Each structure stands twice: as C-alpha cells, then as structure tokens.
C-alpha cells in the first residue's frame, strides 16, 4: 500500500465526519473519520429523520441485516423528532454492555466508514482515543466490517490494539485491558468482544488495517514499537500546538502567566530516534502551513497530518455558524486558543477556541447544570467491596465526591461528551428553550484559516487545504 503524504486529522465527534474524509480521500490523501461517539451520532441522526437517507442506505449495506433493521426500528423517526423533544437517553458504555449497545456501536462505525469509502478507491482511516476504552473493540470491528484501511489512536499508549486487530481480522475474540483507578495488585479488568456474537455463528476473515500510533515523543514511539502485542505500522508525531488533547508536559505540570501548561525542549520529539525505528512517521501540530510538507519530508517523515485547516472547511461537521465565527476571528487576527490544563476529564491538557456564546466562557459554563448522561469519559474505579464503579470529574460534584472523587479534581472540569456533540448540531435538548452549547477545539493554526478564503468569500472548501 502506497503511504499517503497528507493525513487529514481525526477530530472531535463527527467534525471529521464521512463527508470530509471522503472528500480528502478523493484528493489522493488519507481521509480520516473520528470514531468518538459514533453510536450517538447515528442514533441522533436517525432521530432527526435522516433527511438525506445516507444513514439508512449505509445500514442497508450492513452485512448482518437483522442488526441494521433493529437499529432503524428503534431509533428512526420519519420526518424527524419535534425540535423541542429531547433525544432518547441511551445506555452509557460499561465493562459488560448489553448486546444491543454493542450492536449499535458496531453498526455506527460501519456506517461512518462505509459512507467515507463509498464510490471511490481512496484510503480511509478512523481515529480513536486510548482514553475512551470501553467502546473500542466493537467500534474497531464495525470499521473493519466496512474495510477501513487505517486505525489511528492516541491519548495514551495503545499497546494492545495491534494484537486486537490481528484477532478481529481472523474472526477471533479480542480483549482489552481496562484501566481501573484504585485496583489492587493482581486485579485486572478486561473489555471483551467476540465477532461471533454479531454473526450468531462463525465470523468471516477481514482485512487487517494498518495501525498508526499517535505519539508525542520518541520514548512513546519506542515503547509502542517494542512492547505492543502486534505489529505497529507507523506513527503520527504530534506536537503541543495540535488541537484536541495534548500530551502533558514532561515532568511536573507548570503553568505560565496565562494559566496554560509550559512546554519546553524536553517536549520536542527526537526525530532521529524515531527514524531509527525504521517505520514511517508523519508530523502533526501546525504542519498545515505553507512549506511544512516539504520541510517534513526533508526531516525523513512520510508526510504530515493536517487537522485544524480541514476542521473549518465546508465539508466538516462543525455547525456553519461556529465555522463562520472562527473564520471571522481569524480574518480579524483575534482568534485565540487556550490550552486548558483541567477542562478535560481525561486529565490531558485540552485546546479550546475562545468564542462567544460557547462553553469556553467560564460564566457560560458555570451556568450549565452539571449532567453526565453520555458517559464516554467516565473513569472506572474500584469500590470498597471490590466491584467496579463509574465516575466522571465533570459530573455533578456531589455525585463525584460520593463515589470517592474530590472537589479539587472536579473544579474546572467540562463535559466534553455533550459539548463536542453539540459542535455538530446534535446537542441534547434540555428544555423548550435550552440545548447543550458547543465547546470547540482546534490547533494553534486556527489563527491562519482565513488564508484559504477566496476573494469575496466567507467560507472555503477542503480543496485549497488538500492541494496547498
């Protein structure tokens, strides 16, 4: 397989949706869909009536028709739900999910990849976060059923994923060790997935996608290359100017005058050591700027990953009014990113675009009732009786403390699950006058996105980014 020179970053919840990934792929690059929260994206799209028919067409191609039929029967609303009606509450990810939840995850990831690959022969990948562990195995399997070409994963050290890909490609069961806070020595918890549960019998062999680990240092790259339980096919080396979650600075966390983490020379990846691993790598973090691809190739990289510039093009999933506001800020040279050290429940620094009428405004966020009803970023913890519990620093503070959390750890945490879904117009309806607000993330390059505008235009397509 010829390696792409440009990888379009997997972003947010449905920001890098199938439409964007398909467009980028057709330009000869690697289009990447975000694998985060796709079950929510599918069921809410069906609840809105699937006006384009794309979701149902993809489900018509799902290889186990009975599952697709159950999903449509349960969630599809002809003509769409009333605007003031809430989306249905669904089961949150757990260590032992009901089979209907597993089927929805598999189907949702199939749908996204199927639509991204439909009608052309280009490459398509899917991006997952190591920090969101519970949906990982059924999500990967759904993507593989749609013949996904690459799996990308960061926000942790995904050493077990290559082996899981090997097993799932053979139609065999896979298991993934799950982090549990407070687990005693010798106690281990695993997420299990068996393809036979989807097929109600023997599962077919599938193509094993290439696996790219997203890393911030040579140490992480070497750990993955040498200690993963299967073959690692390459790396995306991401710097601290990239959007979304950033790796914490090495050493004790220190904050600068603006309250942002301080990154220094120790946080710059040693590319010489990464090259010595003999695997292809791509550079990410402000590499969408002019001349950066050539510079990356000169440093031995196979190419670059570009996220932010694609995030605000017409084909991305971000609501048009949010794109417009970001573009106007860039045009006025007032766009600003704040690397928030505590916003994300994951504990990783999280880049937030400072925009009016979004949850980047502390006062606006403080007025929001703390609600945890999606649960993708919940932490598993050991209860006193040895059973597994679930808690999130962004849930109601009293609930978090009751489960053993602390007030200090809850302070400043934001509900990324609900806000990232709101970014793409699928926010939960809380009342007749209130819906969840957005919280946009982007890399430092958001200051420069206005350069893609043609004279007299207020928006841009993916084309100038893809051919820049």
Secondary structure, 3 states (H helix, E strand, C coil): CCCCCEEECCCCCCCCCHHHHHHHHHCCCEEEEECCCHHHHHHHHHHCCCCCCHHHHHHHCCCCHHHHHHHHHHHCCCCCCCCCCCCCCCCCCCCCCCHHHHHHHHHHHHHHHHHHHCCCCCEEEEEEECCCCCCHHHHHHHHHHCCCCEEEEECCCCCCHHHHHHHHHCCCCEEEEECCECCCCCCCEEEEECCHHHHCCCCCCCCCCEEEEEECCHHHHHHHHHHCCCCCCEEEEECCCCCCEECCCCCCCCECCCCEECCCHHHCCCHHHHHHCCCEEEEECCCCCCCHHHHHHHCCCCEEEECHHHHCCCCCCCCHHHHHHHHHHHHCCCCCEEEECCCCCCCCEEEEECCCCCCCCHHHHHCCCCCCCCCCCCEEEECCCCCEEEECCCCCHHHHHHCCCCHHHHCCCCCHHHHHHHHCCCCCEEECCEECCCCCCCCHHHHHHHHHCCCCCCCCCCHHHHCC
